[in-house]
Amino acid sequence: MVAEQSFNVGGEDGEGEGESSGVMGMDPDVLAQTYWYLHVQDRRAWTHELDIRPSNPNF
């Protein structure tokens, strides 16, 4: 499996650096579930592109 993900997590002002709760507050368990989905998805129809974004509209 080869995967490239895009994490859209916020601005470039350094806010959120050093967050202990994952990528800009994103739950690491949810990120792991997303990667697991990529690993086990049906090979007859595969994901071409996946953007991972926080649900907070102010990211």
CHARMM-style PDB file with segment names, atoms N, HN, CA, C and O in Angstrom:
ATOM      1  N   MET     1       0.848  -1.176   0.000  1.00  0.00      PROA
ATOM      2  CA  MET     1       0.000   0.000   0.000  1.00  0.00      PROA
ATOM      3  C   MET     1       0.890   1.234   0.000  1.00  0.00      PROA
ATOM      4  O   MET     1       1.843   1.329   0.773  1.00  0.00      PROA
ATOM      5  N   VAL     2       0.573   2.155  -0.857  1.00  0.00      PROA
ATOM      6  HN  VAL     2      -0.201   2.078  -1.486  1.00  0.00      PROA
ATOM      7  CA  VAL     2       1.215   3.458  -0.872  1.00  0.00      PROA
ATOM      8  C   VAL     2       0.114   4.470  -0.653  1.00  0.00      PROA
ATOM      9  O   VAL     2      -0.910   4.434  -1.335  1.00  0.00      PROA
ATOM     10  N   ALA     3       0.314   5.371   0.288  1.00  0.00      PROA
ATOM     11  HN  ALA     3       1.146   5.400   0.841  1.00  0.00      PROA
ATOM     12  CA  ALA     3      -0.721   6.357   0.583  1.00  0.00      PROA
ATOM     13  C   ALA     3      -0.083   7.719   0.802  1.00  0.00      PROA
ATOM     14  O   ALA     3       0.974   7.844   1.420  1.00  0.00      PROA
ATOM     15  N   GLU     4      -0.748   8.723   0.282  1.00  0.00      PROA
ATOM     16  HN  GLU     4      -1.607   8.622  -0.221  1.00  0.00      PROA
ATOM     17  CA  GLU     4      -0.341  10.096   0.531  1.00  0.00      PROA
ATOM     18  C   GLU     4      -1.556  10.811   1.085  1.00  0.00      PROA
ATOM     19  O   GLU     4      -2.619  10.819   0.463  1.00  0.00      PROA
ATOM     20  N   GLN     5      -1.400  11.407   2.246  1.00  0.00      PROA
ATOM     21  HN  GLN     5      -0.537  11.401   2.751  1.00  0.00      PROA
ATOM     22  CA  GLN     5      -2.507  12.102   2.879  1.00  0.00      PROA
ATOM     23  C   GLN     5      -2.192  13.580   2.976  1.00  0.00      PROA
ATOM     24  O   GLN     5      -1.035  13.991   3.056  1.00  0.00      PROA
ATOM     25  N   SER     6      -3.245  14.357   2.966  1.00  0.00      PROA
ATOM     26  HN  SER     6      -4.185  14.024   2.901  1.00  0.00      PROA
ATOM     27  CA  SER     6      -3.140  15.792   3.144  1.00  0.00      PROA
ATOM     28  C   SER     6      -3.813  16.145   4.459  1.00  0.00      PROA
ATOM     29  O   SER     6      -5.001  15.881   4.644  1.00  0.00      PROA
ATOM     30  N   PHE     7      -3.056  16.740   5.373  1.00  0.00      PROA
ATOM     31  HN  PHE     7      -2.091  16.954   5.223  1.00  0.00      PROA
ATOM     32  CA  PHE     7      -3.618  17.174   6.647  1.00  0.00      PROA
ATOM     33  C   PHE     7      -3.831  18.674   6.576  1.00  0.00      PROA
ATOM     34  O   PHE     7      -2.865  19.437   6.564  1.00  0.00      PROA
ATOM     35  N   ASN     8      -5.071  19.102   6.531  1.00  0.00      PROA
ATOM     36  HN  ASN     8      -5.855  18.482   6.541  1.00  0.00      PROA
ATOM     37  CA  ASN     8      -5.405  20.521   6.525  1.00  0.00      PROA
ATOM     38  C   ASN     8      -5.745  20.912   7.956  1.00  0.00      PROA
ATOM     39  O   ASN     8      -6.851  20.669   8.439  1.00  0.00      PROA
ATOM     40  N   VAL     9      -4.761  21.530   8.630  1.00  0.00      PROA
ATOM     41  HN  VAL     9      -3.862  21.728   8.237  1.00  0.00      PROA
ATOM     42  CA  VAL     9      -4.931  21.743  10.061  1.00  0.00      PROA
ATOM     43  C   VAL     9      -4.835  23.189  10.503  1.00  0.00      PROA
ATOM     44  O   VAL     9      -4.950  23.450  11.700  1.00  0.00      PROA
ATOM     45  N   GLY    10      -4.636  24.121   9.632  1.00  0.00      PROA
ATOM     46  HN  GLY    10      -4.543  23.909   8.659  1.00  0.00      PROA
ATOM     47  CA  GLY    10      -4.662  25.487  10.106  1.00  0.00      PROA
ATOM     48  C   GLY    10      -3.666  26.387   9.414  1.00  0.00      PROA
ATOM     49  O   GLY    10      -3.059  26.047   8.398  1.00  0.00      PROA
ATOM     50  N   GLY    11      -3.529  27.560  10.021  1.00  0.00      PROA
ATOM     51  HN  GLY    11      -4.021  27.836  10.847  1.00  0.00      PROA
ATOM     52  CA  GLY    11      -2.696  28.597   9.444  1.00  0.00      PROA
ATOM     53  C   GLY    11      -1.220  28.352   9.642  1.00  0.00      PROA
ATOM     54  O   GLY    11      -0.792  27.308  10.135  1.00  0.00      PROA
ATOM     55  N   GLU    12      -0.456  29.352   9.241  1.00  0.00      PROA
ATOM     56  HN  GLU    12      -0.804  30.200   8.841  1.00  0.00      PROA
ATOM     57  CA  GLU    12       0.993  29.244   9.290  1.00  0.00      PROA
ATOM     58  C   GLU    12       1.573  30.082  10.413  1.00  0.00      PROA
ATOM     59  O   GLU    12       2.773  30.360  10.411  1.00  0.00      PROA
ATOM     60  N   ASP    13       0.753  30.495  11.377  1.00  0.00      PROA
ATOM     61  HN  ASP    13      -0.221  30.269  11.379  1.00  0.00      PROA
ATOM     62  CA  ASP    13       1.241  31.379  12.425  1.00  0.00      PROA
ATOM     63  C   ASP    13       1.817  30.634  13.621  1.00  0.00      PROA
ATOM     64  O   ASP    13       2.173  31.259  14.619  1.00  0.00      PROA
ATOM     65  N   GLY    14       1.913  29.311  13.537  1.00  0.00      PROA
ATOM     66  HN  GLY    14       1.624  28.803  12.726  1.00  0.00      PROA
ATOM     67  CA  GLY    14       2.503  28.540  14.620  1.00  0.00      PROA
ATOM     68  C   GLY    14       1.541  28.144  15.709  1.00  0.00      PROA
ATOM     69  O   GLY    14       1.929  27.447  16.646  1.00  0.00      PROA
ATOM     70  N   GLU    15       0.284  28.570  15.616  1.00  0.00      PROA
ATOM     71  HN  GLU    15      -0.032  29.136  14.855  1.00  0.00      PROA
ATOM     72  CA  GLU    15      -0.687  28.178  16.630  1.00  0.00      PROA
ATOM     73  C   GLU    15      -0.825  26.675  16.657  1.00  0.00      PROA
ATOM     74  O   GLU    15      -0.882  26.021  15.615  1.00  0.00      PROA
ATOM     75  N   GLY    16      -0.879  26.135  17.859  1.00  0.00      PROA
ATOM     76  HN  GLY    16      -0.833  26.666  18.705  1.00  0.00      PROA
ATOM     77  CA  GLY    16      -1.094  24.706  17.999  1.00  0.00      PROA
ATOM     78  C   GLY    16       0.174  23.890  18.013  1.00  0.00      PROA
ATOM     79  O   GLY    16       0.118  22.677  18.215  1.00  0.00      PROA
ATOM     80  N   GLU    17       1.315  24.516  17.804  1.00  0.00      PROA
ATOM     81  HN  GLU    17       1.360  25.501  17.640  1.00  0.00      PROA
ATOM     82  CA  GLU    17       2.555  23.756  17.843  1.00  0.00      PROA
ATOM     83  C   GLU    17       2.744  23.195  19.238  1.00  0.00      PROA
ATOM     84  O   GLU    17       2.494  23.876  20.233  1.00  0.00      PROA
ATOM     85  N   GLY    18       3.183  21.964  19.304  1.00  0.00      PROA
ATOM     86  HN  GLY    18       3.387  21.411  18.496  1.00  0.00      PROA
ATOM     87  CA  GLY    18       3.395  21.332  20.593  1.00  0.00      PROA
ATOM     88  C   GLY    18       2.143  20.755  21.205  1.00  0.00      PROA
ATOM     89  O   GLY    18       2.168  20.325  22.358  1.00  0.00      PROA
ATOM     90  N   GLU    19       1.051  20.732  20.472  1.00  0.00      PROA
ATOM     91  HN  GLU    19       1.030  21.082  19.535  1.00  0.00      PROA
ATOM     92  CA  GLU    19      -0.181  20.148  20.991  1.00  0.00      PROA
ATOM     93  C   GLU    19       0.057  18.690  21.329  1.00  0.00      PROA
ATOM     94  O   GLU    19       0.671  17.964  20.548  1.00  0.00      PROA
ATOM     95  N   SER    20      -0.421  18.253  22.479  1.00  0.00      PROA
ATOM     96  HN  SER    20      -0.920  18.843  23.114  1.00  0.00      PROA
ATOM     97  CA  SER    20      -0.217  16.862  22.875  1.00  0.00      PROA
ATOM     98  C   SER    20      -1.345  15.965  22.398  1.00  0.00      PROA
ATOM     99  O   SER    20      -1.294  14.753  22.604  1.00  0.00      PROA
ATOM    100  N   SER    21      -2.357  16.532  21.769  1.00  0.00      PROA
ATOM    101  HN  SER    21      -2.399  17.517  21.603  1.00  0.00      PROA
ATOM    102  CA  SER    21      -3.515  15.729  21.373  1.00  0.00      PROA
ATOM    103  C   SER    21      -3.538  15.447  19.875  1.00  0.00      PROA
ATOM    104  O   SER    21      -4.613  15.377  19.278  1.00  0.00      PROA
ATOM    105  N   GLY    22      -2.386  15.288  19.269  1.00  0.00      PROA
ATOM    106  HN  GLY    22      -1.513  15.345  19.754  1.00  0.00      PROA
ATOM    107  CA  GLY    22      -2.357  14.930  17.859  1.00  0.00      PROA
ATOM    108  C   GLY    22      -2.120  16.133  16.972  1.00  0.00      PROA
ATOM    109  O   GLY    22      -1.644  17.172  17.430  1.00  0.00      PROA
ATOM    110  N   VAL    23      -2.448  15.989  15.718  1.00  0.00      PROA
ATOM    111  HN  VAL    23      -2.834  15.145  15.346  1.00  0.00      PROA
ATOM    112  CA  VAL    23      -2.246  17.037  14.734  1.00  0.00      PROA
ATOM    113  C   VAL    23      -3.282  18.120  14.969  1.00  0.00      PROA
ATOM    114  O   VAL    23      -4.456  17.945  14.642  1.00  0.00      PROA
ATOM    115  N   MET    24      -2.852  19.235  15.534  1.00  0.00      PROA
ATOM    116  HN  MET    24      -1.898  19.378  15.799  1.00  0.00      PROA
ATOM    117  CA  MET    24      -3.729  20.377  15.820  1.00  0.00      PROA
ATOM    118  C   MET    24      -5.020  19.965  16.522  1.00  0.00      PROA
ATOM    119  O   MET    24      -6.102  20.418  16.149  1.00  0.00      PROA
ATOM    120  N   GLY    25      -4.911  19.117  17.524  1.00  0.00      PROA
ATOM    121  HN  GLY    25      -4.033  18.749  17.826  1.00  0.00      PROA
ATOM    122  CA  GLY    25      -6.080  18.745  18.294  1.00  0.00      PROA
ATOM    123  C   GLY    25      -6.893  17.615  17.706  1.00  0.00      PROA
ATOM    124  O   GLY    25      -7.923  17.250  18.272  1.00  0.00      PROA
ATOM    125  N   MET    26      -6.468  17.048  16.589  1.00  0.00      PROA
ATOM    126  HN  MET    26      -5.631  17.345  16.129  1.00  0.00      PROA
ATOM    127  CA  MET    26      -7.195  15.919  16.008  1.00  0.00      PROA
ATOM    128  C   MET    26      -6.903  14.674  16.842  1.00  0.00      PROA
ATOM    129  O   MET    26      -5.760  14.428  17.224  1.00  0.00      PROA
ATOM    130  N   ASP    27      -7.932  13.905  17.115  1.00  0.00      PROA
ATOM    131  HN  ASP    27      -8.861  14.105  16.805  1.00  0.00      PROA
ATOM    132  CA  ASP    27      -7.811  12.706  17.939  1.00  0.00      PROA
ATOM    133  C   ASP    27      -6.937  11.668  17.231  1.00  0.00      PROA
ATOM    134  O   ASP    27      -7.280  11.236  16.130  1.00  0.00      PROA
ATOM    135  N   PRO    28      -5.825  11.259  17.832  1.00  0.00      PROA
ATOM    136  CA  PRO    28      -4.957  10.264  17.200  1.00  0.00      PROA
ATOM    137  C   PRO    28      -5.670   8.947  16.900  1.00  0.00      PROA
ATOM    138  O   PRO    28      -5.329   8.274  15.927  1.00  0.00      PROA
ATOM    139  N   ASP    29      -6.647   8.570  17.713  1.00  0.00      PROA
ATOM    140  HN  ASP    29      -6.923   9.117  18.503  1.00  0.00      PROA
ATOM    141  CA  ASP    29      -7.400   7.340  17.450  1.00  0.00      PROA
ATOM    142  C   ASP    29      -8.209   7.454  16.158  1.00  0.00      PROA
ATOM    143  O   ASP    29      -8.323   6.485  15.407  1.00  0.00      PROA
ATOM    144  N   VAL    30      -8.763   8.626  15.903  1.00  0.00      PROA
ATOM    145  HN  VAL    30      -8.671   9.413  16.513  1.00  0.00      PROA
ATOM    146  CA  VAL    30      -9.526   8.838  14.670  1.00  0.00      PROA
ATOM    147  C   VAL    30      -8.588   8.802  13.464  1.00  0.00      PROA
ATOM    148  O   VAL    30      -8.933   8.240  12.425  1.00  0.00      PROA
ATOM    149  N   LEU    31      -7.409   9.397  13.598  1.00  0.00      PROA
ATOM    150  HN  LEU    31      -7.128   9.854  14.442  1.00  0.00      PROA
ATOM    151  CA  LEU    31      -6.430   9.328  12.513  1.00  0.00      PROA
ATOM    152  C   LEU    31      -6.028   7.882  12.250  1.00  0.00      PROA
ATOM    153  O   LEU    31      -5.905   7.472  11.096  1.00  0.00      PROA
ATOM    154  N   ALA    32      -5.823   7.109  13.310  1.00  0.00      PROA
ATOM    155  HN  ALA    32      -5.924   7.442  14.248  1.00  0.00      PROA
ATOM    156  CA  ALA    32      -5.463   5.696  13.155  1.00  0.00      PROA
ATOM    157  C   ALA    32      -6.575   4.918  12.465  1.00  0.00      PROA
ATOM    158  O   ALA    32      -6.303   4.073  11.613  1.00  0.00      PROA
ATOM    159  N   GLN    33      -7.825   5.196  12.825  1.00  0.00      PROA
ATOM    160  HN  GLN    33      -8.046   5.883  13.517  1.00  0.00      PROA
ATOM    161  CA  GLN    33      -8.951   4.520  12.172  1.00  0.00      PROA
ATOM    162  C   GLN    33      -8.991   4.846  10.683  1.00  0.00      PROA
ATOM    163  O   GLN    33      -9.308   3.980   9.867  1.00  0.00      PROA
ATOM    164  N   THR    34      -8.673   6.079  10.328  1.00  0.00      PROA
ATOM    165  HN  THR    34      -8.415   6.781  10.991  1.00  0.00      PROA
ATOM    166  CA  THR    34      -8.670   6.484   8.924  1.00  0.00      PROA
ATOM    167  C   THR    34      -7.575   5.747   8.152  1.00  0.00      PROA
ATOM    168  O   THR    34      -7.808   5.268   7.042  1.00  0.00      PROA
ATOM    169  N   TYR    35      -6.389   5.658   8.739  1.00  0.00      PROA
ATOM    170  HN  TYR    35      -6.200   6.046   9.641  1.00  0.00      PROA
ATOM    171  CA  TYR    35      -5.308   4.906   8.095  1.00  0.00      PROA
ATOM    172  C   TYR    35      -5.657   3.427   7.988  1.00  0.00      PROA
ATOM    173  O   TYR    35      -5.342   2.787   6.984  1.00  0.00      PROA
ATOM    174  N   TRP    36      -6.305   2.880   9.012  1.00  0.00      PROA
ATOM    175  HN  TRP    36      -6.561   3.400   9.827  1.00  0.00      PROA
ATOM    176  CA  TRP    36      -6.699   1.469   8.969  1.00  0.00      PROA
ATOM    177  C   TRP    36      -7.680   1.235   7.825  1.00  0.00      PROA
ATOM    178  O   TRP    36      -7.586   0.232   7.117  1.00  0.00      PROA
ATOM    179  N   TYR    37      -8.620   2.160   7.645  1.00  0.00      PROA
ATOM    180  HN  TYR    37      -8.697   2.975   8.221  1.00  0.00      PROA
ATOM    181  CA  TYR    37      -9.565   2.049   6.530  1.00  0.00      PROA
ATOM    182  C   TYR    37      -8.808   1.952   5.200  1.00  0.00      PROA
ATOM    183  O   TYR    37      -9.144   1.127   4.350  1.00  0.00      PROA
ATOM    184  N   LEU    38      -7.794   2.791   5.027  1.00  0.00      PROA
ATOM    185  HN  LEU    38      -7.521   3.460   5.717  1.00  0.00      PROA
ATOM    186  CA  LEU    38      -7.011   2.731   3.790  1.00  0.00      PROA
ATOM    187  C   LEU    38      -6.381   1.357   3.599  1.00  0.00      PROA
ATOM    188  O   LEU    38      -6.292   0.853   2.480  1.00  0.00      PROA
ATOM    189  N   HSD    39      -5.952   0.767   4.688  1.00  0.00      PROA
ATOM    190  HN  HSD    39      -6.024   1.177   5.598  1.00  0.00      PROA
ATOM    191  CA  HSD    39      -5.280  -0.531   4.623  1.00  0.00      PROA
ATOM    192  C   HSD    39      -6.238  -1.667   4.266  1.00  0.00      PROA
ATOM    193  O   HSD    39      -5.867  -2.571   3.517  1.00  0.00      PROA
ATOM    194  N   VAL    40      -7.461  -1.634   4.791  1.00  0.00      PROA
ATOM    195  HN  VAL    40      -7.763  -0.900   5.400  1.00  0.00      PROA
ATOM    196  CA  VAL    40      -8.381  -2.768   4.628  1.00  0.00      PROA
ATOM    197  C   VAL    40      -9.458  -2.540   3.568  1.00  0.00      PROA
ATOM    198  O   VAL    40     -10.305  -3.410   3.369  1.00  0.00      PROA
ATOM    199  N   GLN    41      -9.448  -1.403   2.888  1.00  0.00      PROA
ATOM    200  HN  GLN    41      -8.759  -0.696   3.050  1.00  0.00      PROA
ATOM    201  CA  GLN    41     -10.496  -1.143   1.904  1.00  0.00      PROA
ATOM    202  C   GLN    41     -10.467  -2.181   0.783  1.00  0.00      PROA
ATOM    203  O   GLN    41      -9.427  -2.764   0.478  1.00  0.00      PROA
ATOM    204  N   ASP    42     -11.610  -2.391   0.190  1.00  0.00      PROA
ATOM    205  HN  ASP    42     -12.456  -1.917   0.437  1.00  0.00      PROA
ATOM    206  CA  ASP    42     -11.755  -3.342  -0.910  1.00  0.00      PROA
ATOM    207  C   ASP    42     -10.881  -2.907  -2.086  1.00  0.00      PROA
ATOM    208  O   ASP    42     -10.944  -1.752  -2.507  1.00  0.00      PROA
ATOM    209  N   ARG    43     -10.092  -3.793  -2.603  1.00  0.00      PROA
ATOM    210  HN  ARG    43     -10.041  -4.731  -2.261  1.00  0.00      PROA
ATOM    211  CA  ARG    43      -9.155  -3.470  -3.685  1.00  0.00      PROA
ATOM    212  C   ARG    43      -9.840  -3.248  -5.029  1.00  0.00      PROA
ATOM    213  O   ARG    43      -9.200  -2.788  -5.975  1.00  0.00      PROA
ATOM    214  N   ARG    44     -11.123  -3.564  -5.130  1.00  0.00      PROA
ATOM    215  HN  ARG    44     -11.644  -3.937  -4.362  1.00  0.00      PROA
ATOM    216  CA  ARG    44     -11.839  -3.336  -6.390  1.00  0.00      PROA
ATOM    217  C   ARG    44     -12.231  -1.878  -6.571  1.00  0.00      PROA
ATOM    218  O   ARG    44     -12.527  -1.449  -7.686  1.00  0.00      PROA
ATOM    219  N   ALA    45     -12.237  -1.121  -5.494  1.00  0.00      PROA
ATOM    220  HN  ALA    45     -11.997  -1.469  -4.588  1.00  0.00      PROA
ATOM    221  CA  ALA    45     -12.536   0.309  -5.544  1.00  0.00      PROA
ATOM    222  C   ALA    45     -11.716   0.971  -4.443  1.00  0.00      PROA
ATOM    223  O   ALA    45     -12.007   0.798  -3.259  1.00  0.00      PROA
ATOM    224  N   TRP    46     -10.712   1.713  -4.821  1.00  0.00      PROA
ATOM    225  HN  TRP    46     -10.475   1.854  -5.782  1.00  0.00      PROA
ATOM    226  CA  TRP    46      -9.787   2.229  -3.836  1.00  0.00      PROA
ATOM    227  C   TRP    46      -9.827   3.749  -3.757  1.00  0.00      PROA
ATOM    228  O   TRP    46     -10.293   4.422  -4.676  1.00  0.00      PROA
ATOM    229  N   THR    47      -9.338   4.268  -2.658  1.00  0.00      PROA
ATOM    230  HN  THR    47      -8.960   3.721  -1.911  1.00  0.00      PROA
ATOM    231  CA  THR    47      -9.294   5.703  -2.409  1.00  0.00      PROA
ATOM    232  C   THR    47      -8.161   6.317  -3.219  1.00  0.00      PROA
ATOM    233  O   THR    47      -7.017   5.866  -3.150  1.00  0.00      PROA
ATOM    234  N   HSD    48      -8.489   7.342  -3.981  1.00  0.00      PROA
ATOM    235  HN  HSD    48      -9.418   7.708  -4.037  1.00  0.00      PROA
ATOM    236  CA  HSD    48      -7.476   8.033  -4.782  1.00  0.00      PROA
ATOM    237  C   HSD    48      -6.843   9.170  -3.983  1.00  0.00      PROA
ATOM    238  O   HSD    48      -5.627   9.361  -4.023  1.00  0.00      PROA
ATOM    239  N   GLU    49      -7.662   9.914  -3.268  1.00  0.00      PROA
ATOM    240  HN  GLU    49      -8.650   9.759  -3.236  1.00  0.00      PROA
ATOM    241  CA  GLU    49      -7.173  11.059  -2.514  1.00  0.00      PROA
ATOM    242  C   GLU    49      -7.968  11.158  -1.223  1.00  0.00      PROA
ATOM    243  O   GLU    49      -9.177  10.931  -1.212  1.00  0.00      PROA
ATOM    244  N   LEU    50      -7.295  11.494  -0.148  1.00  0.00      PROA
ATOM    245  HN  LEU    50      -6.312  11.679  -0.157  1.00  0.00      PROA
ATOM    246  CA  LEU    50      -7.958  11.598   1.147  1.00  0.00      PROA
ATOM    247  C   LEU    50      -7.431  12.827   1.866  1.00  0.00      PROA
ATOM    248  O   LEU    50      -6.244  12.895   2.187  1.00  0.00      PROA
ATOM    249  N   ASP    51      -8.292  13.792   2.122  1.00  0.00      PROA
ATOM    250  HN  ASP    51      -9.256  13.736   1.862  1.00  0.00      PROA
ATOM    251  CA  ASP    51      -7.946  14.964   2.930  1.00  0.00      PROA
ATOM    252  C   ASP    51      -8.466  14.721   4.331  1.00  0.00      PROA
ATOM    253  O   ASP    51      -9.627  14.358   4.516  1.00  0.00      PROA
ATOM    254  N   ILE    52      -7.619  14.919   5.305  1.00  0.00      PROA
ATOM    255  HN  ILE    52      -6.675  15.214   5.155  1.00  0.00      PROA
ATOM    256  CA  ILE    52      -8.009  14.730   6.698  1.00  0.00      PROA
ATOM    257  C   ILE    52      -8.034  16.105   7.344  1.00  0.00      PROA
ATOM    258  O   ILE    52      -7.015  16.791   7.417  1.00  0.00      PROA
ATOM    259  N   ARG    53      -9.216  16.499   7.812  1.00  0.00      PROA
ATOM    260  HN  ARG    53     -10.045  15.942   7.752  1.00  0.00      PROA
ATOM    261  CA  ARG    53      -9.405  17.829   8.388  1.00  0.00      PROA
ATOM    262  C   ARG    53     -10.115  17.719   9.727  1.00  0.00      PROA
ATOM    263  O   ARG    53     -10.906  16.797   9.929  1.00  0.00      PROA
ATOM    264  N   PRO    54      -9.849  18.637  10.641  1.00  0.00      PROA
ATOM    265  CA  PRO    54     -10.613  18.653  11.886  1.00  0.00      PROA
ATOM    266  C   PRO    54     -12.038  19.114  11.607  1.00  0.00      PROA
ATOM    267  O   PRO    54     -12.285  19.827  10.635  1.00  0.00      PROA
ATOM    268  N   SER    55     -12.966  18.709  12.454  1.00  0.00      PROA
ATOM    269  HN  SER    55     -12.765  18.130  13.244  1.00  0.00      PROA
ATOM    270  CA  SER    55     -14.361  19.099  12.251  1.00  0.00      PROA
ATOM    271  C   SER    55     -14.610  20.549  12.644  1.00  0.00      PROA
ATOM    272  O   SER    55     -15.652  21.108  12.302  1.00  0.00      PROA
ATOM    273  N   ASN    56     -13.681  21.161  13.347  1.00  0.00      PROA
ATOM    274  HN  ASN    56     -12.834  20.707  13.625  1.00  0.00      PROA
ATOM    275  CA  ASN    56     -13.801  22.550  13.749  1.00  0.00      PROA
ATOM    276  C   ASN    56     -13.693  23.437  12.510  1.00  0.00      PROA
ATOM    277  O   ASN    56     -12.683  23.382  11.809  1.00  0.00      PROA
ATOM    278  N   PRO    57     -14.711  24.253  12.223  1.00  0.00      PROA
ATOM    279  CA  PRO    57     -14.674  25.081  11.013  1.00  0.00      PROA
ATOM    280  C   PRO    57     -13.606  26.167  11.062  1.00  0.00      PROA
ATOM    281  O   PRO    57     -13.324  26.786  10.036  1.00  0.00      PROA
ATOM    282  N   ASN    58     -13.006  26.415  12.217  1.00  0.00      PROA
ATOM    283  HN  ASN    58     -13.235  25.912  13.050  1.00  0.00      PROA
ATOM    284  CA  ASN    58     -11.991  27.464  12.347  1.00  0.00      PROA
ATOM    285  C   ASN    58     -10.574  26.919  12.265  1.00  0.00      PROA
ATOM    286  O   ASN    58      -9.651  27.525  12.810  1.00  0.00      PROA
ATOM    287  N   PHE    59     -10.384  25.785  11.592  1.00  0.00      PROA
ATOM    288  HN  PHE    59     -11.134  25.293  11.149  1.00  0.00      PROA
ATOM    289  CA  PHE    59      -9.042  25.226  11.540  1.00  0.00      PROA
ATOM    290  C   PHE    59      -8.150  26.127  10.746  1.00  0.00      PROA
ATOM    291  OT1 PHE    59      -6.966  25.834  10.581  1.00  0.00      PROA
TER     292      PHE     59
END
